Amino acid sequence: MKGTYFLGAHHDPVFEVRQMTFDDLGDHEVLVRNKACGVCGTDVHIYHGEAGSADVTPPVVLGHEFAGIVEKVGKGVTELKPGDHVAMDPNMYCGHCDPCRMGKKQNCENLFALGVNVDGGFAEYTRTPASQCFKIDEDIPFVEAAMAEPLACVLHGIDLANIKPGNSVLVIGGGTIGLLMVQMARLSGASTVILSEPVEKRRALALELGADAAIDPIHQNLNAMSFS
């Protein structure tokens, strides 16, 4: 079992492939054989020595957007079995601090996360609480299933924006999250979806994904354009 360990932004090398060993699983833990893992902007920030969603203490296996197959389960796990395909929720909360008790667990004072300060998806296997695994249909490609975590972030944004059928929506920025927002805004019933993005390839992809228009905010004047 191999894992790619982040050794620290100022370490040489920054990453190192090491053999991994795992103790016996806890009653409510599972071992997942990873099949796909995305590279998030958070990973890039950590690579450059910036903070992640929680404190990063190297060496640690990064990667928090991942999916795989359940290899083993603890004796108390009843909702999963070996062979199940799963997508991961990397974020874990204490459940006891004031934000958690107020229903705002995203502000947990003791947040920890797979692939940030606990070994994550840039490895052949990951040990995780069963509660972080969401069973998926076996016909879903693992590369797509690994996008469940960023898509969840987008769905939260869509809910906060309260997009209704017939709305016009402007998405600013055409990175992965922005392009997902374009698609979800369309699925939410927006009548007009516009992307503002300076990179030509991203604008072209947005049009393929359902945007009505994709503008270059550096060289085009939005006020002078018509989208009817």
KAWO-V910673 format. One record per residue. N is the residue number from 0. PSI is psi in radians with two decimals (999 if undefined). NEAR is the number of other ideal C-beta (glycine too) atoms within 10 Angstrom. Layout:
[[N/PSI/NEAR] [N/PSI/NEAR]]
This chain:
[[0/2.16/12] [1/2.60/13] [2/2.58/23] [3/1.88/16] [4/2.33/21] [5/2.12/24] [6/-0.13/15] [7/2.51/18] [8/-0.50/14] [9/0.18/8] [10/2.64/12] [11/1.88/6] [12/2.88/9] [13/-0.61/16] [14/2.67/17] [15/2.29/12] [16/2.20/12] [17/2.73/15] [18/2.46/7] [19/2.54/16] [20/2.64/6] [21/2.33/14] [22/3.01/7] [23/2.47/8] [24/2.51/19] [25/2.95/14] [26/-0.59/10] [27/0.52/15] [28/2.78/21] [29/2.76/26] [30/2.17/19] [31/2.28/28] [32/1.92/15] [33/2.42/23] [34/-0.44/18] [35/2.50/18] [36/2.27/26] [37/2.82/19] [38/1.97/13] [39/2.80/23] [40/-0.55/11] [41/-0.69/20] [42/-0.69/21] [43/-0.74/10] [44/-0.79/15] [45/-0.73/24] [46/-0.64/15] [47/0.14/9] [48/0.17/11] [49/3.00/11] [50/2.58/11] [51/-2.83/18] [52/-0.33/19] [53/2.92/16] [54/2.35/10] [55/2.14/21] [56/1.74/10] [57/2.73/16] [58/2.47/14] [59/2.57/21] [60/2.03/24] [61/-3.05/28] [62/1.83/28] [63/0.06/26] [64/1.57/26] [65/2.86/28] [66/2.75/28] [67/-2.76/26] [68/2.32/16] [69/2.18/21] [70/-0.80/19] [71/2.74/17] [72/2.61/21] [73/2.82/17] [74/-0.30/11] [75/0.02/11] [76/2.12/20] [77/-0.33/9] [78/-0.14/12] [79/2.74/17] [80/2.79/12] [81/2.38/12] [82/-0.31/9] [83/2.45/18] [84/2.35/20] [85/2.60/24] [86/2.64/24] [87/2.46/27] [88/1.93/18] [89/-0.39/23] [90/2.25/20] [91/2.46/21] [92/2.65/18] [93/-0.55/14] [94/0.00/10] [95/-0.42/10] [96/2.94/16] [97/-0.83/10] [98/-0.74/16] [99/-0.76/18] [100/-0.35/11] [101/0.09/9] [102/0.25/7] [103/1.05/12] [104/-0.33/16] [105/-0.28/12] [106/0.35/12] [107/2.31/19] [108/-0.18/11] [109/0.56/13] [110/2.37/20] [111/2.74/16] [112/2.47/20] [113/2.33/27] [114/0.13/32] [115/-1.15/28] [116/0.12/20] [117/2.47/19] [118/2.33/22] [119/-2.37/26] [120/-0.15/29] [121/0.96/24] [122/2.87/25] [123/-0.58/15] [124/2.65/20] [125/2.34/30] [126/2.26/20] [127/2.67/26] [128/2.47/16] [129/-0.50/21] [130/-0.33/13] [131/-0.02/20] [132/2.30/24] [133/2.07/16] [134/2.40/13] [135/2.80/16] [136/2.54/7] [137/-0.27/9] [138/-0.04/6] [139/2.13/13] [140/2.48/11] [141/-0.59/18] [142/-0.67/12] [143/-0.68/13] [144/-0.55/22] [145/-0.26/24] [146/0.08/18] [147/-0.72/19] [148/-0.89/23] [149/-0.59/17] [150/-0.63/18] [151/-0.67/14] [152/-0.73/13] [153/-0.74/20] [154/-0.66/14] [155/-0.74/11] [156/-0.69/16] [157/-0.73/18] [158/-0.76/10] [159/-0.61/8] [160/-0.31/15] [161/0.83/8] [162/2.30/21] [163/2.72/10] [164/2.32/8] [165/-0.23/9] [166/2.68/15] [167/2.34/13] [168/2.29/22] [169/2.13/15] [170/2.15/24] [171/1.94/11] [172/2.19/16] [173/0.64/24] [174/-2.90/12] [175/-0.82/18] [176/-0.74/17] [177/-0.72/17] [178/-0.60/22] [179/-0.65/20] [180/-0.67/27] [181/-0.84/27] [182/-0.74/17] [183/-0.56/21] [184/-0.71/26] [185/-0.79/18] [186/-0.40/11] [187/-0.07/19] [188/0.09/12] [189/2.35/24] [190/-0.49/13] [191/2.21/16] [192/2.12/26] [193/2.39/21] [194/2.33/27] [195/2.01/20] [196/2.19/25] [197/-0.32/14] [198/2.14/12] [199/-0.75/10] [200/-0.63/9] [201/-0.65/17] [202/-0.75/18] [203/-0.71/14] [204/-0.66/17] [205/-0.69/26] [206/-0.65/13] [207/-0.54/9] [208/0.05/16] [209/0.01/15] [210/2.50/25] [211/-0.52/18] [212/2.65/18] [213/2.05/23] [214/2.69/20] [215/1.86/13] [216/-0.25/13] [217/-0.65/8] [218/-0.06/7] [219/2.58/14] [220/1.89/8] [221/-0.68/13] [222/-0.40/5] [223/0.05/6] [224/2.64/10] [225/2.40/5] [226/0.32/13] [227/999/4]]
